[in-house]
Amino acid sequence: MLIAAGLNLHRLDAWWTETPIGTTHISRLARLGLELAA
């Protein structure tokens, strides 16, 4: 439970300071779709 509380505090801090936590993985097919749409 302490680990979960620590992660929540980390996420709250990132939200308050408007710091992105990280990006998610984008598949090759989705990336290709984004490139074709641009």
mmCIF entry with sequence, helices, sheets and N, C-alpha, C, O atoms, coordinates in Angstrom:
data_MODEL
# 
_entry.id   MODEL 
# 
_entity.id                         1 
_entity.type                       polymer 
_entity.pdbx_number_of_molecules   1 
# 
_entity_poly.entity_id                      1 
_entity_poly.type                           'polypeptide(L)' 
_entity_poly.nstd_linkage                   no 
_entity_poly.nstd_monomer                   no 
_entity_poly.pdbx_seq_one_letter_code       MLIAAGLNLHRLDAWWTETPIGTTHISRLARLGLELAA 
_entity_poly.pdbx_seq_one_letter_code_can   MLIAAGLNLHRLDAWWTETPIGTTHISRLARLGLELAA 
_entity_poly.pdbx_strand_id                 A 
# 
loop_
_entity_poly_seq.entity_id 
_entity_poly_seq.num 
_entity_poly_seq.mon_id 
_entity_poly_seq.hetero 
1 1  MET n 
1 2  LEU n 
1 3  ILE n 
1 4  ALA n 
1 5  ALA n 
1 6  GLY n 
1 7  LEU n 
1 8  ASN n 
1 9  LEU n 
1 10 HIS n 
1 11 ARG n 
1 12 LEU n 
1 13 ASP n 
1 14 ALA n 
1 15 TRP n 
1 16 TRP n 
1 17 THR n 
1 18 GLU n 
1 19 THR n 
1 20 PRO n 
1 21 ILE n 
1 22 GLY n 
1 23 THR n 
1 24 THR n 
1 25 HIS n 
1 26 ILE n 
1 27 SER n 
1 28 ARG n 
1 29 LEU n 
1 30 ALA n 
1 31 ARG n 
1 32 LEU n 
1 33 GLY n 
1 34 LEU n 
1 35 GLU n 
1 36 LEU n 
1 37 ALA n 
1 38 ALA n 
# 
_struct_asym.id          A 
_struct_asym.entity_id   1 
# 
loop_
_struct_conf.conf_type_id 
_struct_conf.id 
_struct_conf.pdbx_PDB_helix_id 
_struct_conf.beg_label_comp_id 
_struct_conf.beg_label_asym_id 
_struct_conf.beg_label_seq_id 
_struct_conf.pdbx_beg_PDB_ins_code 
_struct_conf.end_label_comp_id 
_struct_conf.end_label_asym_id 
_struct_conf.end_label_seq_id 
_struct_conf.pdbx_end_PDB_ins_code 
_struct_conf.beg_auth_comp_id 
_struct_conf.beg_auth_asym_id 
_struct_conf.beg_auth_seq_id 
_struct_conf.end_auth_comp_id 
_struct_conf.end_auth_asym_id 
_struct_conf.end_auth_seq_id 
_struct_conf.pdbx_PDB_helix_class 
_struct_conf.details 
_struct_conf.pdbx_PDB_helix_length 
HELX_P HELX_P1 AA1 LEU A 2  ? TRP A 16 ? LEU A 2  TRP A 16 1 ? 15 
HELX_P HELX_P2 AA2 ARG A 28 ? ALA A 37 ? ARG A 28 ALA A 37 1 ? 10 
# 
_struct_conf_type.id          HELX_P 
_struct_conf_type.criteria    ? 
_struct_conf_type.reference   ? 
# 
loop_
_atom_site.group_PDB 
_atom_site.id 
_atom_site.type_symbol 
_atom_site.label_atom_id 
_atom_site.label_alt_id 
_atom_site.label_comp_id 
_atom_site.label_asym_id 
_atom_site.label_entity_id 
_atom_site.label_seq_id 
_atom_site.pdbx_PDB_ins_code 
_atom_site.Cartn_x 
_atom_site.Cartn_y 
_atom_site.Cartn_z 
_atom_site.occupancy 
_atom_site.B_iso_or_equiv 
_atom_site.pdbx_formal_charge 
_atom_site.auth_seq_id 
_atom_site.auth_comp_id 
_atom_site.auth_asym_id 
_atom_site.auth_atom_id 
_atom_site.pdbx_PDB_model_num 
ATOM 1   N N  . MET A 1 1  ? 0.823  -1.181 0.000   1.00 0.00 ? 1  MET A N  1 
ATOM 2   C CA . MET A 1 1  ? 0.000  0.000  0.000   1.00 0.00 ? 1  MET A CA 1 
ATOM 3   C C  . MET A 1 1  ? 0.876  1.257  0.000   1.00 0.00 ? 1  MET A C  1 
ATOM 4   O O  . MET A 1 1  ? 0.477  2.294  -0.531  1.00 0.00 ? 1  MET A O  1 
ATOM 5   N N  . LEU A 1 2  ? 2.041  1.164  0.583   1.00 0.00 ? 2  LEU A N  1 
ATOM 6   C CA . LEU A 1 2  ? 2.922  2.335  0.592   1.00 0.00 ? 2  LEU A CA 1 
ATOM 7   C C  . LEU A 1 2  ? 3.426  2.654  -0.812  1.00 0.00 ? 2  LEU A C  1 
ATOM 8   O O  . LEU A 1 2  ? 3.599  3.821  -1.163  1.00 0.00 ? 2  LEU A O  1 
ATOM 9   N N  . ILE A 1 3  ? 3.663  1.618  -1.613  1.00 0.00 ? 3  ILE A N  1 
ATOM 10  C CA . ILE A 1 3  ? 4.113  1.851  -2.991  1.00 0.00 ? 3  ILE A CA 1 
ATOM 11  C C  . ILE A 1 3  ? 3.012  2.529  -3.791  1.00 0.00 ? 3  ILE A C  1 
ATOM 12  O O  . ILE A 1 3  ? 3.280  3.465  -4.544  1.00 0.00 ? 3  ILE A O  1 
ATOM 13  N N  . ALA A 1 4  ? 1.775  2.065  -3.636  1.00 0.00 ? 4  ALA A N  1 
ATOM 14  C CA . ALA A 1 4  ? 0.652  2.668  -4.354  1.00 0.00 ? 4  ALA A CA 1 
ATOM 15  C C  . ALA A 1 4  ? 0.458  4.123  -3.925  1.00 0.00 ? 4  ALA A C  1 
ATOM 16  O O  . ALA A 1 4  ? 0.174  4.982  -4.760  1.00 0.00 ? 4  ALA A O  1 
ATOM 17  N N  . ALA A 1 5  ? 0.608  4.401  -2.648  1.00 0.00 ? 5  ALA A N  1 
ATOM 18  C CA . ALA A 1 5  ? 0.473  5.780  -2.163  1.00 0.00 ? 5  ALA A CA 1 
ATOM 19  C C  . ALA A 1 5  ? 1.587  6.658  -2.724  1.00 0.00 ? 5  ALA A C  1 
ATOM 20  O O  . ALA A 1 5  ? 1.351  7.810  -3.087  1.00 0.00 ? 5  ALA A O  1 
ATOM 21  N N  . GLY A 1 6  ? 2.798  6.113  -2.795  1.00 0.00 ? 6  GLY A N  1 
ATOM 22  C CA . GLY A 1 6  ? 3.912  6.865  -3.360  1.00 0.00 ? 6  GLY A CA 1 
ATOM 23  C C  . GLY A 1 6  ? 3.705  7.175  -4.832  1.00 0.00 ? 6  GLY A C  1 
ATOM 24  O O  . GLY A 1 6  ? 4.003  8.281  -5.284  1.00 0.00 ? 6  GLY A O  1 
ATOM 25  N N  . LEU A 1 7  ? 3.193  6.202  -5.585  1.00 0.00 ? 7  LEU A N  1 
ATOM 26  C CA . LEU A 1 7  ? 2.908  6.443  -7.001  1.00 0.00 ? 7  LEU A CA 1 
ATOM 27  C C  . LEU A 1 7  ? 1.831  7.507  -7.170  1.00 0.00 ? 7  LEU A C  1 
ATOM 28  O O  . LEU A 1 7  ? 1.925  8.354  -8.058  1.00 0.00 ? 7  LEU A O  1 
ATOM 29  N N  . ASN A 1 8  ? 0.823  7.464  -6.334  1.00 0.00 ? 8  ASN A N  1 
ATOM 30  C CA . ASN A 1 8  ? -0.228 8.476  -6.409  1.00 0.00 ? 8  ASN A CA 1 
ATOM 31  C C  . ASN A 1 8  ? 0.317  9.865  -6.093  1.00 0.00 ? 8  ASN A C  1 
ATOM 32  O O  . ASN A 1 8  ? -0.070 10.841 -6.736  1.00 0.00 ? 8  ASN A O  1 
ATOM 33  N N  . LEU A 1 9  ? 1.204  9.963  -5.118  1.00 0.00 ? 9  LEU A N  1 
ATOM 34  C CA . LEU A 1 9  ? 1.809  11.254 -4.800  1.00 0.00 ? 9  LEU A CA 1 
ATOM 35  C C  . LEU A 1 9  ? 2.665  11.748 -5.965  1.00 0.00 ? 9  LEU A C  1 
ATOM 36  O O  . LEU A 1 9  ? 2.682  12.941 -6.266  1.00 0.00 ? 9  LEU A O  1 
ATOM 37  N N  . HIS A 1 10 ? 3.366  10.837 -6.608  1.00 0.00 ? 10 HIS A N  1 
ATOM 38  C CA . HIS A 1 10 ? 4.178  11.207 -7.773  1.00 0.00 ? 10 HIS A CA 1 
ATOM 39  C C  . HIS A 1 10 ? 3.292  11.728 -8.901  1.00 0.00 ? 10 HIS A C  1 
ATOM 40  O O  . HIS A 1 10 ? 3.628  12.721 -9.549  1.00 0.00 ? 10 HIS A O  1 
ATOM 41  N N  . ARG A 1 11 ? 2.174  11.068 -9.135  1.00 0.00 ? 11 ARG A N  1 
ATOM 42  C CA . ARG A 1 11 ? 1.245  11.505 -10.183 1.00 0.00 ? 11 ARG A CA 1 
ATOM 43  C C  . ARG A 1 11 ? 0.611  12.844 -9.837  1.00 0.00 ? 11 ARG A C  1 
ATOM 44  O O  . ARG A 1 11 ? 0.427  13.687 -10.715 1.00 0.00 ? 11 ARG A O  1 
ATOM 45  N N  . LEU A 1 12 ? 0.274  13.049 -8.570  1.00 0.00 ? 12 LEU A N  1 
ATOM 46  C CA . LEU A 1 12 ? -0.297 14.335 -8.155  1.00 0.00 ? 12 LEU A CA 1 
ATOM 47  C C  . LEU A 1 12 ? 0.707  15.463 -8.345  1.00 0.00 ? 12 LEU A C  1 
ATOM 48  O O  . LEU A 1 12 ? 0.349  16.549 -8.801  1.00 0.00 ? 12 LEU A O  1 
ATOM 49  N N  . ASP A 1 13 ? 1.962  15.204 -7.996  1.00 0.00 ? 13 ASP A N  1 
ATOM 50  C CA . ASP A 1 13 ? 3.001  16.211 -8.167  1.00 0.00 ? 13 ASP A CA 1 
ATOM 51  C C  . ASP A 1 13 ? 3.167  16.554 -9.647  1.00 0.00 ? 13 ASP A C  1 
ATOM 52  O O  . ASP A 1 13 ? 3.294  17.728 -9.998  1.00 0.00 ? 13 ASP A O  1 
ATOM 53  N N  . ALA A 1 14 ? 3.169  15.557 -10.504 1.00 0.00 ? 14 ALA A N  1 
ATOM 54  C CA . ALA A 1 14 ? 3.300  15.802 -11.935 1.00 0.00 ? 14 ALA A CA 1 
ATOM 55  C C  . ALA A 1 14 ? 2.102  16.582 -12.452 1.00 0.00 ? 14 ALA A C  1 
ATOM 56  O O  . ALA A 1 14 ? 2.252  17.438 -13.324 1.00 0.00 ? 14 ALA A O  1 
ATOM 57  N N  . TRP A 1 15 ? 0.916  16.302 -11.927 1.00 0.00 ? 15 TRP A N  1 
ATOM 58  C CA . TRP A 1 15 ? -0.288 17.011 -12.379 1.00 0.00 ? 15 TRP A CA 1 
ATOM 59  C C  . TRP A 1 15 ? -0.264 18.462 -11.916 1.00 0.00 ? 15 TRP A C  1 
ATOM 60  O O  . TRP A 1 15 ? -0.628 19.363 -12.671 1.00 0.00 ? 15 TRP A O  1 
ATOM 61  N N  . TRP A 1 16 ? 0.171  18.692 -10.660 1.00 0.00 ? 16 TRP A N  1 
ATOM 62  C CA . TRP A 1 16 ? 0.217  20.054 -10.130 1.00 0.00 ? 16 TRP A CA 1 
ATOM 63  C C  . TRP A 1 16 ? 1.261  20.907 -10.844 1.00 0.00 ? 16 TRP A C  1 
ATOM 64  O O  . TRP A 1 16 ? 1.036  22.095 -11.076 1.00 0.00 ? 16 TRP A O  1 
ATOM 65  N N  . THR A 1 17 ? 2.395  20.316 -11.193 1.00 0.00 ? 17 THR A N  1 
ATOM 66  C CA . THR A 1 17 ? 3.455  21.075 -11.851 1.00 0.00 ? 17 THR A CA 1 
ATOM 67  C C  . THR A 1 17 ? 3.351  21.020 -13.375 1.00 0.00 ? 17 THR A C  1 
ATOM 68  O O  . THR A 1 17 ? 4.200  21.561 -14.085 1.00 0.00 ? 17 THR A O  1 
ATOM 69  N N  . GLU A 1 18 ? 2.303  20.361 -13.868 1.00 0.00 ? 18 GLU A N  1 
ATOM 70  C CA . GLU A 1 18 ? 2.044  20.204 -15.307 1.00 0.00 ? 18 GLU A CA 1 
ATOM 71  C C  . GLU A 1 18 ? 3.242  19.588 -16.024 1.00 0.00 ? 18 GLU A C  1 
ATOM 72  O O  . GLU A 1 18 ? 3.596  19.994 -17.131 1.00 0.00 ? 18 GLU A O  1 
ATOM 73  N N  . THR A 1 19 ? 3.856  18.608 -15.380 1.00 0.00 ? 19 THR A N  1 
ATOM 74  C CA . THR A 1 19 ? 4.968  17.863 -15.953 1.00 0.00 ? 19 THR A CA 1 
ATOM 75  C C  . THR A 1 19 ? 4.430  16.555 -16.515 1.00 0.00 ? 19 THR A C  1 
ATOM 76  O O  . THR A 1 19 ? 3.776  15.806 -15.790 1.00 0.00 ? 19 THR A O  1 
ATOM 77  N N  . PRO A 1 20 ? 4.683  16.262 -17.769 1.00 0.00 ? 20 PRO A N  1 
ATOM 78  C CA . PRO A 1 20 ? 4.188  14.982 -18.293 1.00 0.00 ? 20 PRO A CA 1 
ATOM 79  C C  . PRO A 1 20 ? 4.910  13.807 -17.637 1.00 0.00 ? 20 PRO A C  1 
ATOM 80  O O  . PRO A 1 20 ? 6.129  13.840 -17.464 1.00 0.00 ? 20 PRO A O  1 
ATOM 81  N N  . ILE A 1 21 ? 4.167  12.788 -17.280 1.00 0.00 ? 21 ILE A N  1 
ATOM 82  C CA . ILE A 1 21 ? 4.738  11.609 -16.639 1.00 0.00 ? 21 ILE A CA 1 
ATOM 83  C C  . ILE A 1 21 ? 5.522  10.797 -17.666 1.00 0.00 ? 21 ILE A C  1 
ATOM 84  O O  . ILE A 1 21 ? 6.618  10.319 -17.375 1.00 0.00 ? 21 ILE A O  1 
ATOM 85  N N  . GLY A 1 22 ? 4.978  10.645 -18.837 1.00 0.00 ? 22 GLY A N  1 
ATOM 86  C CA . GLY A 1 22 ? 5.636  9.875  -19.882 1.00 0.00 ? 22 GLY A CA 1 
ATOM 87  C C  . GLY A 1 22 ? 4.657  9.623  -21.014 1.00 0.00 ? 22 GLY A C  1 
ATOM 88  O O  . GLY A 1 22 ? 3.452  9.833  -20.870 1.00 0.00 ? 22 GLY A O  1 
ATOM 89  N N  . THR A 1 23 ? 5.169  9.187  -22.097 1.00 0.00 ? 23 THR A N  1 
ATOM 90  C CA . THR A 1 23 ? 4.305  8.887  -23.230 1.00 0.00 ? 23 THR A CA 1 
ATOM 91  C C  . THR A 1 23 ? 4.085  7.392  -23.300 1.00 0.00 ? 23 THR A C  1 
ATOM 92  O O  . THR A 1 23 ? 4.894  6.602  -22.813 1.00 0.00 ? 23 THR A O  1 
ATOM 93  N N  . THR A 1 24 ? 3.004  7.026  -23.899 1.00 0.00 ? 24 THR A N  1 
ATOM 94  C CA . THR A 1 24 ? 2.720  5.613  -24.081 1.00 0.00 ? 24 THR A CA 1 
ATOM 95  C C  . THR A 1 24 ? 3.300  5.155  -25.406 1.00 0.00 ? 24 THR A C  1 
ATOM 96  O O  . THR A 1 24 ? 3.621  5.971  -26.271 1.00 0.00 ? 24 THR A O  1 
ATOM 97  N N  . HIS A 1 25 ? 3.431  3.868  -25.557 1.00 0.00 ? 25 HIS A N  1 
ATOM 98  C CA . HIS A 1 25 ? 3.977  3.295  -26.778 1.00 0.00 ? 25 HIS A CA 1 
ATOM 99  C C  . HIS A 1 25 ? 2.952  3.422  -27.902 1.00 0.00 ? 25 HIS A C  1 
ATOM 100 O O  . HIS A 1 25 ? 1.774  3.118  -27.711 1.00 0.00 ? 25 HIS A O  1 
ATOM 101 N N  . ILE A 1 26 ? 3.396  3.866  -29.060 1.00 0.00 ? 26 ILE A N  1 
ATOM 102 C CA . ILE A 1 26 ? 2.530  3.975  -30.234 1.00 0.00 ? 26 ILE A CA 1 
ATOM 103 C C  . ILE A 1 26 ? 2.969  2.900  -31.220 1.00 0.00 ? 26 ILE A C  1 
ATOM 104 O O  . ILE A 1 26 ? 4.143  2.820  -31.581 1.00 0.00 ? 26 ILE A O  1 
ATOM 105 N N  . SER A 1 27 ? 2.027  2.082  -31.650 1.00 0.00 ? 27 SER A N  1 
ATOM 106 C CA . SER A 1 27 ? 2.369  1.004  -32.570 1.00 0.00 ? 27 SER A CA 1 
ATOM 107 C C  . SER A 1 27 ? 2.780  1.566  -33.919 1.00 0.00 ? 27 SER A C  1 
ATOM 108 O O  . SER A 1 27 ? 2.492  2.720  -34.237 1.00 0.00 ? 27 SER A O  1 
ATOM 109 N N  . ARG A 1 28 ? 3.451  0.749  -34.704 1.00 0.00 ? 28 ARG A N  1 
ATOM 110 C CA . ARG A 1 28 ? 3.911  1.186  -36.018 1.00 0.00 ? 28 ARG A CA 1 
ATOM 111 C C  . ARG A 1 28 ? 2.730  1.539  -36.915 1.00 0.00 ? 28 ARG A C  1 
ATOM 112 O O  . ARG A 1 28 ? 2.799  2.491  -37.693 1.00 0.00 ? 28 ARG A O  1 
ATOM 113 N N  . LEU A 1 29 ? 1.656  0.778  -36.809 1.00 0.00 ? 29 LEU A N  1 
ATOM 114 C CA . LEU A 1 29 ? 0.477  1.048  -37.635 1.00 0.00 ? 29 LEU A CA 1 
ATOM 115 C C  . LEU A 1 29 ? -0.154 2.386  -37.258 1.00 0.00 ? 29 LEU A C  1 
ATOM 116 O O  . LEU A 1 29 ? -0.544 3.152  -38.139 1.00 0.00 ? 29 LEU A O  1 
ATOM 117 N N  . ALA A 1 30 ? -0.258 2.675  -35.970 1.00 0.00 ? 30 ALA A N  1 
ATOM 118 C CA . ALA A 1 30 ? -0.818 3.955  -35.534 1.00 0.00 ? 30 ALA A CA 1 
ATOM 119 C C  . ALA A 1 30 ? 0.081  5.111  -35.944 1.00 0.00 ? 30 ALA A C  1 
ATOM 120 O O  . ALA A 1 30 ? -0.406 6.166  -36.349 1.00 0.00 ? 30 ALA A O  1 
ATOM 121 N N  . ARG A 1 31 ? 1.396  4.915  -35.841 1.00 0.00 ? 31 ARG A N  1 
ATOM 122 C CA . ARG A 1 31 ? 2.345  5.960  -36.236 1.00 0.00 ? 31 ARG A CA 1 
ATOM 123 C C  . ARG A 1 31 ? 2.235  6.243  -37.732 1.00 0.00 ? 31 ARG A C  1 
ATOM 124 O O  . ARG A 1 31 ? 2.310  7.396  -38.156 1.00 0.00 ? 31 ARG A O  1 
ATOM 125 N N  . LEU A 1 32 ? 2.056  5.185  -38.532 1.00 0.00 ? 32 LEU A N  1 
ATOM 126 C CA . LEU A 1 32 ? 1.896  5.345  -39.964 1.00 0.00 ? 32 LEU A CA 1 
ATOM 127 C C  . LEU A 1 32 ? 0.622  6.128  -40.269 1.00 0.00 ? 32 LEU A C  1 
ATOM 128 O O  . LEU A 1 32 ? 0.619  6.985  -41.152 1.00 0.00 ? 32 LEU A O  1 
ATOM 129 N N  . GLY A 1 33 ? -0.447 5.843  -39.554 1.00 0.00 ? 33 GLY A N  1 
ATOM 130 C CA . GLY A 1 33 ? -1.689 6.581  -39.727 1.00 0.00 ? 33 GLY A CA 1 
ATOM 131 C C  . GLY A 1 33 ? -1.534 8.047  -39.393 1.00 0.00 ? 33 GLY A C  1 
ATOM 132 O O  . GLY A 1 33 ? -2.106 8.901  -40.071 1.00 0.00 ? 33 GLY A O  1 
ATOM 133 N N  . LEU A 1 34 ? -0.759 8.358  -38.342 1.00 0.00 ? 34 LEU A N  1 
ATOM 134 C CA . LEU A 1 34 ? -0.530 9.743  -37.960 1.00 0.00 ? 34 LEU A CA 1 
ATOM 135 C C  . LEU A 1 34 ? 0.295  10.458 -39.024 1.00 0.00 ? 34 LEU A C  1 
ATOM 136 O O  . LEU A 1 34 ? 0.045  11.625 -39.325 1.00 0.00 ? 34 LEU A O  1 
ATOM 137 N N  . GLU A 1 35 ? 1.285  9.758  -39.598 1.00 0.00 ? 35 GLU A N  1 
ATOM 138 C CA . GLU A 1 35 ? 2.119  10.377 -40.630 1.00 0.00 ? 35 GLU A CA 1 
ATOM 139 C C  . GLU A 1 35 ? 1.321  10.625 -41.904 1.00 0.00 ? 35 GLU A C  1 
ATOM 140 O O  . GLU A 1 35 ? 1.518  11.646 -42.563 1.00 0.00 ? 35 GLU A O  1 
ATOM 141 N N  . LEU A 1 36 ? 0.430  9.715  -42.258 1.00 0.00 ? 36 LEU A N  1 
ATOM 142 C CA . LEU A 1 36 ? -0.366 9.881  -43.459 1.00 0.00 ? 36 LEU A CA 1 
ATOM 143 C C  . LEU A 1 36 ? -1.409 10.978 -43.308 1.00 0.00 ? 36 LEU A C  1 
ATOM 144 O O  . LEU A 1 36 ? -1.779 11.627 -44.287 1.00 0.00 ? 36 LEU A O  1 
ATOM 145 N N  . ALA A 1 37 ? -1.881 11.186 -42.087 1.00 0.00 ? 37 ALA A N  1 
ATOM 146 C CA . ALA A 1 37 ? -2.903 12.207 -41.842 1.00 0.00 ? 37 ALA A CA 1 
ATOM 147 C C  . ALA A 1 37 ? -2.312 13.596 -41.848 1.00 0.00 ? 37 ALA A C  1 
ATOM 148 O O  . ALA A 1 37 ? -3.028 14.568 -42.090 1.00 0.00 ? 37 ALA A O  1 
ATOM 149 N N  . ALA A 1 38 ? -1.033 13.716 -41.591 1.00 0.00 ? 38 ALA A N  1 
ATOM 150 C CA . ALA A 1 38 ? -0.401 15.038 -41.506 1.00 0.00 ? 38 ALA A CA 1 
ATOM 151 C C  . ALA A 1 38 ? -0.117 15.636 -42.850 1.00 0.00 ? 38 ALA A C  1 
ATOM 152 O O  . ALA A 1 38 ? 0.413  16.744 -42.933 1.00 0.00 ? 38 ALA A O  1 
# 
